Amino acid sequence: MLVQFKRNAVSAMERMALPVALTILMAIGFPCKVNASPDLTPEELAKAKGLFFNRCAGCHGTLRKGATGPNITDVNLKQKNYDTNIIKAFITNGTGGGMPSWNNILSEEEIDILARFLQEAPPVPPEFSLAEMKESWKLIVPEAQRPKKPEHNKNWQNFFGVVLRDAGKVAILDGDSKEVISIVDTGFAVHILRSSASGRYFYSIGRDGKATMIDLWMAKPDKVAEVKTCTEARSIDSSKYKGKKGNFEDKLAIIGCYWPPHFVILDGQTLEPKKVVSTRSYTYDTGEYHPEPRVAAIISAHHDPEWIINVKESGYIWAIDYTDIKNLKITQIETERFMHDGGWDASKRYIMMAANMRNKMVVVDSETKKQVAQFEVGNKPHPGRGANWTDPEFGPVSATPHLGEGLVAVWGSDPKGHPKNAWKVVRKIETLGGGSLFVKTHPKAKHVWVDHTLNPDEKIRTSVCAFGKDSPNEKPQCWQVADHGRVVHFEYNKAGDEVWIAVWDKVGELVIYDDKTLKEKTRIKADWLVTPTGHFNVYNTMTDTY
């Protein structure tokens, strides 16, 4: 007899208990048939590779050795006696630890192919050389041929770039009029947008490692350059420093890759690749060689000519001095393993990163280039860039939500003015449940917002919560934004009085709220809104306001 779980036959609570139930059944000797490595046809193998790359590799790793998600190599699955049916149950129903249910996202056939693929040895993708990057580089509009000033009279610093993930496009919207200005072809599954230091350019990076550069001064914003630097990526940023050590505003850019594990420095005006640096290294704690330490997040410093990157699997934060890329200086700072995302405190001195498989936040002082704190928060923190505000009792604070539980952890982040509260959790605010990806606020805003995007419950994953900065002891206000898809990501307008939220679905929506009243102001629906995910305001992104 095989253990089987029927689609939609279990509740949200039962889904959360599913991994425990499977473990107990196998521990007591319940007969779970373990298949030998199931054969895949060439067509199925090709499809499975695409599914894994698009849906799974970000959490489990290209080589399946685990990071945000657990190790799911064929060897590990066999040791746990997981057969095709058990693996299909996990994929279909998700887990209480933060993995979403893929029910109604993947078909039954796709889930079956993926479950069989996971029982085969992981295929190792090819490397990607600097020469290959340069072959892919396209300079569409040379710098000399670009406008010297904006060719429109719009408030371009309040433009929003909206990722249309599955359409392979980015929409540019006017934050004042809410009108679509341009829709730009950018390539498969754009992950994020980053504004250049001046705000003139949007840089996009796709999960396929393709980057594009969009000029917002053009009468109709469009891409002026593109390049592919790897086969899988998540992060990009520009050089933002302008000071005594030189003016690097918009002069350089950097891309952090998942595979191959490296970062690439590019010309900030043309995206021409200039230098590639491998991140393969040894783990900070055990000294074990790791073949896949990925660059998960990049932060561009304002006070120094540096990029700060986290090297996910090995447990290091690297401070990269870009003043002389021919003689590159990198400071390697020991922190904690499995770092995923994070951002600045309000002063832009301290880098706060989530080591989500260790349930910790780590803090690095960008001036001294040393770790100053490490503290536990909750189950799988996932702050995005995070959120900073002033608490009425504890002073300046920062926060993260969690994938694994319905909690916003708030800690003190002002070691000079409020040393007793610094790098300690001072508040725990309950939300509707786990699966949260983002928390957001703005210096001029009244509220802090949190989503539940990956929660297995349909009503919860389409709902958001908001709580007042001045009344953090009051219960958050929570409500359902849409009756379909997944509700994800927040972004304020430049003024800090509107919040934009995406309904991530094949037929998507953008919903705009008044931050002061929490009332809906506008709901944008259109044929071009295909799987909207992240959306980024030019001013807030160029200034790292969050």
HELIX and SHEET records of a PDB file:
HELIX    1   1 ALA A   12  ALA A   27  1                                  16    
HELIX    2   2 PRO A   42  LEU A   51  1                                  10    
HELIX    3   3 PHE A   52  CYS A   56  3                                   5    
HELIX    4   4 ALA A   57  HIS A   60  1                                   4    
HELIX    5   5 ASP A   74  GLN A   79  1                                   6    
HELIX    6   6 THR A   84  ASN A   93  1                                  10    
HELIX    7   7 GLU A  108  PHE A  117  1                                  10    
HELIX    8   8 LEU A  130  SER A  136  1                                   7    
HELIX    9   9 GLU A  143  GLN A  145  5                                   3    
HELIX   10  10 TRP A  156  ASN A  158  5                                   3    
HELIX   11  11 ARG A  165  ALA A  167  5                                   3    
HELIX   12  12 ILE A  325  ASN A  327  5                                   3    
HELIX   13  13 ASN A  356  ARG A  358  5                                   3    
HELIX   14  14 GLU A  458  ARG A  461  1                                   4    
HELIX   15  15 VAL A  538  MET A  542  1                                   5    
SHEET    1   A 5 LYS A 138  LEU A 139  0                                        
SHEET    2   A 5 ASP A 222  LYS A 228 -1                                        
SHEET    3   A 5 LYS A 210  ASP A 215 -1                                        
SHEET    4   A 5 TYR A 201  GLY A 206 -1                                        
SHEET    5   A 5 VAL A 190  SER A 195 -1                                        
SHEET    1   B 4 VAL A 180  ASP A 185  0                                        
SHEET    2   B 4 LYS A 169  ASP A 174 -1                                        
SHEET    3   B 4 PHE A 159  LEU A 164 -1                                        
SHEET    4   B 4 PRO A 532  ASN A 537 -1                                        
SHEET    1   C 4 GLU A 232  SER A 238  0                                        
SHEET    2   C 4 LEU A 252  TRP A 259 -1                                        
SHEET    3   C 4 HIS A 262  ASP A 267 -1                                        
SHEET    4   C 4 PRO A 273  SER A 278 -1                                        
SHEET    1   D 2 LYS A 242  GLY A 243  0                                        
SHEET    2   D 2 GLY A 246  ASN A 247 -1                                        
SHEET    1   E 2 SER A 281  TYR A 282  0                                        
SHEET    2   E 2 TYR A 289  HIS A 290 -1                                        
SHEET    1   F 4 VAL A 295  SER A 300  0                                        
SHEET    2   F 4 GLU A 306  VAL A 311 -1                                        
SHEET    3   F 4 TYR A 316  ASP A 321 -1                                        
SHEET    4   F 4 LYS A 329  GLU A 334 -1                                        
SHEET    1   G 4 MET A 339  TRP A 344  0                                        
SHEET    2   G 4 TYR A 350  ALA A 355 -1                                        
SHEET    3   G 4 LYS A 360  ASP A 365 -1                                        
SHEET    4   G 4 LYS A 370  GLU A 376 -1                                        
SHEET    1   H 4 ALA A 387  ASP A 391  0                                        
SHEET    2   H 4 GLY A 395  THR A 400 -1                                        
SHEET    3   H 4 LEU A 407  GLY A 412 -1                                        
SHEET    4   H 4 VAL A 425  GLU A 430 -1                                        
SHEET    1   I 4 VAL A 439  LYS A 440  0                                        
SHEET    2   I 4 HIS A 447  VAL A 450 -1                                        
SHEET    3   I 4 SER A 463  GLY A 468 -1                                        
SHEET    4   I 4 GLN A 477  GLN A 480 -1                                        
SHEET    1   J 4 ARG A 486  TYR A 492  0                                        
SHEET    2   J 4 GLU A 498  TRP A 504 -1                                        
SHEET    3   J 4 GLU A 509  ASP A 514 -1                                        
SHEET    4   J 4 GLU A 520  LYS A 525 -1                                        
END                                                                             
